[in-house]
Amino acid sequence: MTEKIKDFKELAVWEKSIRLVKEVYIATNDFPRSEAFGLTNQIRRSAVSIPSNIAEGQARNSTKEFVHFLSVARGSCAELETQLIIANELGYFTQGKTVELIGQVNEIQRMLNGLMSALH
């Protein structure tokens, strides 16, 4: 990566992960009330963790730390994907919604991998 990223908001992966957070919040609105402090909260926290770690890593002003936080964001993607599968298994999402959300998570993972490679 030849040019320094001045602001995390310049990153397409950050933008896509913000959109994913919004979609996750909307999609989990109809979960059973009994899940408010369980799966709903876990799914939302995992989703929010993705752009948050991208932003924090970029703000650290060290390539090594940035890569570390991108790795944490990638881990949050795996966590979120697992939770989406669980929600689908419990019947909280349609198969179509699950495929759509997981597709977005997988795209973000690929973008994170590409950014990490570019920073090395």
MDAnalysis code that builds the backbone (N, CA, C; Angstrom):
import MDAnalysis as mda
import numpy as np

u = mda.Universe.empty(360, n_residues=120, atom_resindex=np.repeat(np.arange(120), 3), trajectory=True)
u.add_TopologyAttr("name", ["N", "CA", "C"] * 120)
u.add_TopologyAttr("resid", np.arange(1, 121))
u.add_TopologyAttr("resname", ["MET", "THR", "GLU", "LYS", "ILE", "LYS", "ASP", "PHE", "LYS", "GLU", "LEU", "ALA", "VAL", "TRP", "GLU", "LYS", "SER", "ILE", "ARG", "LEU", "VAL", "LYS", "GLU", "VAL", "TYR", "ILE", "ALA", "THR", "ASN", "ASP", "PHE", "PRO", "ARG", "SER", "GLU", "ALA", "PHE", "GLY", "LEU", "THR", "ASN", "GLN", "ILE", "ARG", "ARG", "SER", "ALA", "VAL", "SER", "ILE", "PRO", "SER", "ASN", "ILE", "ALA", "GLU", "GLY", "GLN", "ALA", "ARG", "ASN", "SER", "THR", "LYS", "GLU", "PHE", "VAL", "HIS", "PHE", "LEU", "SER", "VAL", "ALA", "ARG", "GLY", "SER", "CYS", "ALA", "GLU", "LEU", "GLU", "THR", "GLN", "LEU", "ILE", "ILE", "ALA", "ASN", "GLU", "LEU", "GLY", "TYR", "PHE", "THR", "GLN", "GLY", "LYS", "THR", "VAL", "GLU", "LEU", "ILE", "GLY", "GLN", "VAL", "ASN", "GLU", "ILE", "GLN", "ARG", "MET", "LEU", "ASN", "GLY", "LEU", "MET", "SER", "ALA", "LEU", "HIS"])
u.atoms.positions = np.array([
    [0.859, -1.166, 0.000],
    [0.000, 0.000, 0.000],
    [0.902, 1.224, 0.000],
    [0.849, 1.974, -1.078],
    [1.783, 3.070, -1.239],
    [1.331, 4.342, -0.527],
    [0.063, 4.555, -0.409],
    [-0.454, 5.784, 0.177],
    [-1.013, 5.509, 1.569],
    [-0.704, 6.388, 2.501],
    [-1.182, 6.248, 3.877],
    [-2.682, 6.530, 3.920],
    [-3.412, 5.687, 4.617],
    [-4.842, 5.890, 4.811],
    [-4.990, 6.949, 5.896],
    [-5.582, 8.074, 5.543],
    [-5.681, 9.186, 6.487],
    [-6.877, 9.046, 7.413],
    [-7.904, 8.347, 6.974],
    [-9.135, 8.259, 7.743],
    [-9.788, 6.914, 7.451],
    [-10.183, 6.213, 8.509],
    [-10.808, 4.902, 8.329],
    [-12.070, 4.984, 7.482],
    [-12.716, 6.139, 7.461],
    [-13.958, 6.299, 6.690],
    [-13.698, 6.271, 5.185],
    [-12.414, 6.326, 4.787],
    [-12.035, 6.210, 3.376],
    [-12.082, 4.750, 2.905],
    [-12.106, 3.823, 3.835],
    [-12.003, 2.402, 3.501],
    [-13.355, 1.814, 3.101],
    [-13.392, 1.203, 1.929],
    [-14.625, 0.562, 1.455],
    [-15.068, -0.547, 2.405],
    [-14.120, -1.266, 2.998],
    [-14.460, -2.354, 3.913],
    [-15.153, -1.804, 5.172],
    [-14.734, -0.638, 5.617],
    [-15.394, -0.002, 6.769],
    [-16.825, 0.386, 6.398],
    [-17.001, 0.986, 5.213],
    [-18.335, 1.377, 4.743],
    [-19.260, 0.170, 4.640],
    [-18.756, -0.909, 4.046],
    [-19.574, -2.120, 3.900],
    [-19.937, -2.717, 5.263],
    [-19.006, -2.657, 6.205],
    [-19.296, -3.222, 7.519],
    [-20.302, -2.361, 8.282],
    [-20.310, -1.061, 8.052],
    [-21.333, -0.195, 8.658],
    [-22.709, -0.560, 8.100],
    [-22.779, -0.780, 6.794],
    [-24.060, -1.194, 6.188],
    [-24.521, -2.538, 6.751],
    [-23.569, -3.439, 6.957],
    [-23.909, -4.745, 7.537],
    [-24.481, -4.574, 8.943],
    [-23.889, -3.702, 9.744],
    [-24.403, -3.460, 11.095],
    [-25.864, -3.022, 11.031],
    [-26.163, -2.084, 10.136],
    [-27.552, -1.609, 10.018],
    [-28.487, -2.750, 9.643],
    [-28.068, -3.572, 8.687],
    [-28.912, -4.690, 8.262],
    [-29.093, -5.715, 9.377],
    [-28.046, -5.964, 10.147],
    [-28.134, -6.902, 11.268],
    [-29.114, -6.383, 12.317],
    [-29.041, -5.109, 12.631],
    [-29.970, -4.536, 13.614],
    [-31.412, -4.674, 13.145],
    [-31.662, -4.377, 11.880],
    [-33.019, -4.506, 11.330],
    [-33.466, -5.966, 11.358],
    [-32.588, -6.868, 10.933],
    [-32.932, -8.291, 10.845],
    [-33.189, -8.919, 12.210],
    [-32.547, -8.402, 13.253],
    [-32.732, -8.993, 14.586],
    [-33.858, -8.330, 15.378],
    [-34.481, -7.316, 14.815],
    [-35.595, -6.654, 15.508],
    [-36.743, -7.591, 15.837],
    [-36.944, -8.590, 15.002],
    [-38.082, -9.499, 15.185],
    [-37.737, -10.767, 15.956],
    [-36.539, -10.845, 16.507],
    [-36.191, -12.002, 17.336],
    [-37.100, -12.031, 18.567],
    [-37.305, -13.207, 19.136],
    [-38.133, -13.295, 20.346],
    [-37.565, -12.424, 21.473],
    [-38.452, -11.867, 22.274],
    [-38.029, -11.038, 23.405],
    [-37.069, -11.787, 24.330],
    [-37.261, -13.087, 24.442],
    [-36.398, -13.885, 25.314],
    [-34.943, -13.887, 24.858],
    [-34.693, -13.482, 23.621],
    [-33.333, -13.447, 23.080],
    [-32.676, -12.067, 23.205],
    [-33.386, -11.098, 23.788],
    [-32.880, -9.720, 23.841],
    [-31.476, -9.638, 24.438],
    [-31.218, -10.408, 25.482],
    [-29.910, -10.363, 26.121],
    [-29.063, -11.581, 25.777],
    [-29.558, -12.370, 24.831],
    [-28.838, -13.561, 24.398],
    [-28.317, -13.380, 22.986],
    [-28.889, -14.140, 22.071],
    [-28.396, -14.175, 20.698],
    [-28.509, -12.816, 20.003],
    [-29.583, -12.082, 20.239],
    [-29.731, -10.764, 19.615],
    [-28.544, -9.881, 19.980],
    [-28.251, -9.811, 21.258],
    [-27.145, -8.991, 21.737],
    [-25.809, -9.475, 21.177],
    [-25.596, -10.778, 21.164],
    [-24.336, -11.329, 20.655],
    [-24.136, -11.016, 19.172],
    [-25.187, -11.196, 18.384],
    [-25.100, -10.929, 16.947],
    [-24.791, -9.458, 16.703],
    [-25.489, -8.592, 17.408],
    [-25.271, -7.159, 17.222],
    [-23.871, -6.744, 17.657],
    [-23.407, -7.277, 18.758],
    [-22.060, -6.934, 19.245],
    [-20.984, -7.408, 18.269],
    [-21.160, -8.592, 17.722],
    [-20.191, -9.098, 16.740],
    [-20.164, -8.204, 15.505],
    [-21.337, -7.821, 15.039],
    [-21.425, -6.963, 13.853],
    [-20.778, -5.607, 14.114],
    [-21.068, -5.002, 15.254],
    [-20.519, -3.688, 15.600],
    [-19.002, -3.760, 15.766],
    [-18.514, -4.897, 16.211],
    [-17.081, -5.075, 16.437],
    [-16.273, -4.961, 15.144],
    [-16.866, -5.292, 14.024],
    [-16.125, -5.299, 12.756],
    [-15.674, -3.881, 12.372],
    [-16.605, -2.927, 12.153],
    [-16.130, -1.580, 11.786],
    [-15.392, -0.891, 12.934],
    [-15.741, -1.225, 14.168],
    [-15.066, -0.611, 15.320],
    [-13.589, -0.970, 15.345],
    [-13.262, -2.229, 15.081],
    [-11.862, -2.652, 15.075],
    [-11.101, -2.111, 13.869],
    [-11.777, -1.978, 12.754],
    [-11.138, -1.363, 11.584],
    [-10.757, 0.078, 11.929],
    [-11.693, 0.804, 12.518],
    [-11.453, 2.206, 12.875],
    [-10.353, 2.328, 13.928],
    [-10.425, 1.514, 14.966],
    [-9.423, 1.597, 16.026],
    [-8.031, 1.272, 15.499],
    [-7.938, 0.250, 14.676],
    [-6.638, -0.127, 14.133],
    [-6.037, 0.960, 13.270],
    [-6.841, 1.573, 12.430],
    [-6.330, 2.634, 11.566],
    [-5.892, 3.833, 12.403],
    [-6.593, 4.108, 13.469],
    [-6.277, 5.258, 14.316],
    [-5.010, 5.052, 15.145],
    [-4.536, 3.829, 15.259],
    [-3.345, 3.536, 16.070],
    [-2.060, 4.066, 15.450],
    [-2.089, 4.372, 14.166],
    [-0.934, 4.971, 13.501],
    [0.290, 4.065, 13.435],
    [0.061, 2.773, 13.454],
    [1.135, 1.797, 13.298],
    [0.604, 0.685, 12.399],
    [1.341, 0.369, 11.366],
    [0.901, -0.675, 10.440],
    [0.722, -2.008, 11.165],
    [1.659, -2.323, 12.051],
    [1.577, -3.588, 12.792],
    [0.294, -3.653, 13.620],
    [-0.029, -2.572, 14.313],
    [-1.261, -2.551, 15.108],
    [-2.497, -2.568, 14.219],
    [-2.437, -1.854, 13.092],
    [-3.561, -1.843, 12.166],
    [-3.856, -3.265, 11.697],
    [-2.831, -3.985, 11.295],
    [-3.006, -5.370, 10.847],
    [-3.589, -6.223, 11.976],
    [-3.115, -6.007, 13.197],
    [-3.654, -6.753, 14.346],
    [-5.161, -6.507, 14.489],
    [-5.590, -5.252, 14.429],
    [-7.004, -4.945, 14.604],
    [-7.835, -5.429, 13.416],
    [-7.254, -5.443, 12.229],
    [-7.950, -6.032, 11.076],
    [-8.146, -7.521, 11.300],
    [-7.174, -8.161, 11.920],
    [-7.292, -9.577, 12.254],
    [-8.407, -9.804, 13.280],
    [-8.503, -8.912, 14.243],
    [-9.590, -9.005, 15.230],
    [-10.942, -8.828, 14.524],
    [-11.017, -7.880, 13.597],
    [-12.258, -7.673, 12.836],
    [-12.614, -8.929, 12.044],
    [-11.602, -9.571, 11.482],
    [-11.823, -10.820, 10.742],
    [-12.365, -11.910, 11.666],
    [-11.846, -11.959, 12.891],
    [-12.365, -12.900, 13.883],
    [-13.817, -12.610, 14.219],
    [-14.161, -11.337, 14.305],
    [-15.551, -10.959, 14.569],
    [-16.459, -11.394, 13.426],
    [-15.937, -11.379, 12.207],
    [-16.703, -11.879, 11.055],
    [-17.030, -13.354, 11.233],
    [-16.039, -14.138, 11.652],
    [-16.263, -15.575, 11.859],
    [-17.271, -15.806, 12.980],
    [-17.153, -15.013, 14.034],
    [-18.098, -15.109, 15.148],
    [-19.510, -14.772, 14.673],
    [-19.636, -13.695, 13.913],
    [-20.945, -13.283, 13.408],
    [-21.534, -14.345, 12.485],
    [-20.718, -14.889, 11.600],
    [-21.214, -15.932, 10.690],
    [-21.760, -17.126, 11.478],
    [-21.049, -17.522, 12.504],
    [-21.503, -18.634, 13.348],
    [-22.834, -18.311, 14.007],
    [-22.957, -17.114, 14.530],
    [-24.194, -16.711, 15.200],
    [-25.367, -16.615, 14.219],
    [-25.091, -16.184, 13.001],
    [-26.149, -16.137, 11.983],
    [-26.626, -17.544, 11.639],
    [-25.694, -18.491, 11.572],
    [-26.064, -19.884, 11.317],
    [-26.932, -20.414, 12.461],
    [-26.550, -20.106, 13.689],
    [-27.342, -20.536, 14.855],
    [-28.740, -19.933, 14.784],
    [-28.833, -18.645, 14.476],
    [-30.142, -17.987, 14.376],
    [-31.001, -18.644, 13.306],
    [-30.365, -19.017, 12.194],
    [-31.091, -19.717, 11.138],
    [-31.575, -21.078, 11.618],
    [-30.702, -21.807, 12.300],
    [-31.070, -23.135, 12.823],
    [-32.239, -23.046, 13.807],
    [-32.314, -21.938, 14.538],
    [-33.406, -21.739, 15.498],
    [-34.669, -21.187, 14.844],
    [-34.586, -20.911, 13.544],
    [-35.748, -20.424, 12.814],
    [-35.997, -18.926, 12.951],
    [-34.985, -18.178, 13.400],
    [-35.144, -16.741, 13.580],
    [-34.946, -15.967, 12.289],
    [-34.241, -16.561, 11.316],
    [-34.034, -15.979, 9.992],
    [-34.561, -16.943, 8.951],
    [-34.983, -16.407, 7.827],
    [-35.268, -17.262, 6.680],
    [-33.929, -17.696, 6.093],
    [-33.960, -18.751, 5.320],
    [-32.740, -19.209, 4.646],
    [-32.192, -18.109, 3.744],
    [-33.091, -17.414, 3.058],
    [-32.672, -16.335, 2.162],
    [-31.956, -15.212, 2.888],
    [-32.478, -14.802, 4.035],
    [-31.861, -13.739, 4.818],
    [-30.511, -14.196, 5.353],
    [-30.433, -15.442, 5.769],
    [-29.168, -15.982, 6.274],
    [-28.109, -15.964, 5.177],
    [-28.463, -16.437, 3.994],
    [-27.528, -16.468, 2.860],
    [-27.087, -15.045, 2.508],
    [-28.013, -14.112, 2.517],
    [-27.701, -12.721, 2.190],
    [-26.702, -12.125, 3.187],
    [-26.986, -12.277, 4.471],
    [-26.115, -11.710, 5.505],
    [-24.741, -12.390, 5.521],
    [-24.729, -13.704, 5.399],
    [-23.442, -14.416, 5.379],
    [-22.639, -14.035, 4.138],
    [-23.315, -13.804, 3.027],
    [-22.622, -13.337, 1.824],
    [-21.922, -12.007, 2.062],
    [-22.588, -11.114, 2.780],
    [-21.975, -9.822, 3.103],
    [-20.782, -10.008, 4.047],
    [-20.943, -10.879, 5.028],
    [-19.844, -11.156, 5.967],
    [-18.643, -11.713, 5.198],
    [-18.888, -12.664, 4.294],
    [-17.793, -13.268, 3.523],
    [-17.090, -12.250, 2.631],
    [-17.849, -11.322, 2.054],
    [-17.245, -10.264, 1.240],
    [-16.350, -9.368, 2.107],
    [-16.814, -9.027, 3.289],
    [-16.017, -8.211, 4.203],
    [-14.748, -8.961, 4.606],
    [-14.865, -10.261, 4.865],
    [-13.675, -11.061, 5.197],
    [-12.652, -11.022, 4.063],
    [-13.111, -11.168, 2.840],
    [-12.204, -11.117, 1.682],
    [-11.531, -9.747, 1.582],
    [-12.297, -8.702, 1.819],
    [-11.743, -7.344, 1.755],
    [-10.710, -7.131, 2.871],
    [-10.999, -7.646, 4.058],
    [-10.042, -7.547, 5.165],
    [-8.751, -8.293, 4.820],
    [-8.896, -9.486, 4.245],
    [-7.716, -10.260, 3.834],
    [-6.882, -9.483, 2.819],
    [-7.546, -8.865, 1.862],
    [-6.845, -8.084, 0.851],
    [-6.126, -6.883, 1.442],
    [-6.792, -6.202, 2.364],
    [-6.173, -5.041, 3.008],
    [-4.979, -5.459, 3.854],
    [-5.129, -6.566, 4.573],
    [-4.023, -7.062, 5.381],
    [-2.828, -7.429, 4.504],
    [-3.089, -8.070, 3.376],
    [-1.997, -8.424, 2.451],
    [-1.319, -7.181, 1.907],
    [-2.100, -6.175, 1.591],
    [-1.546, -4.939, 1.044],
    [-0.691, -4.198, 2.060],
    [-1.010, -4.350, 3.328],
    [-0.263, -3.659, 4.385],
    [1.040, -4.363, 4.758],
    [1.154, -5.644, 4.409],
    [2.388, -6.395, 4.746],
    [3.505, -6.073, 3.795],
])
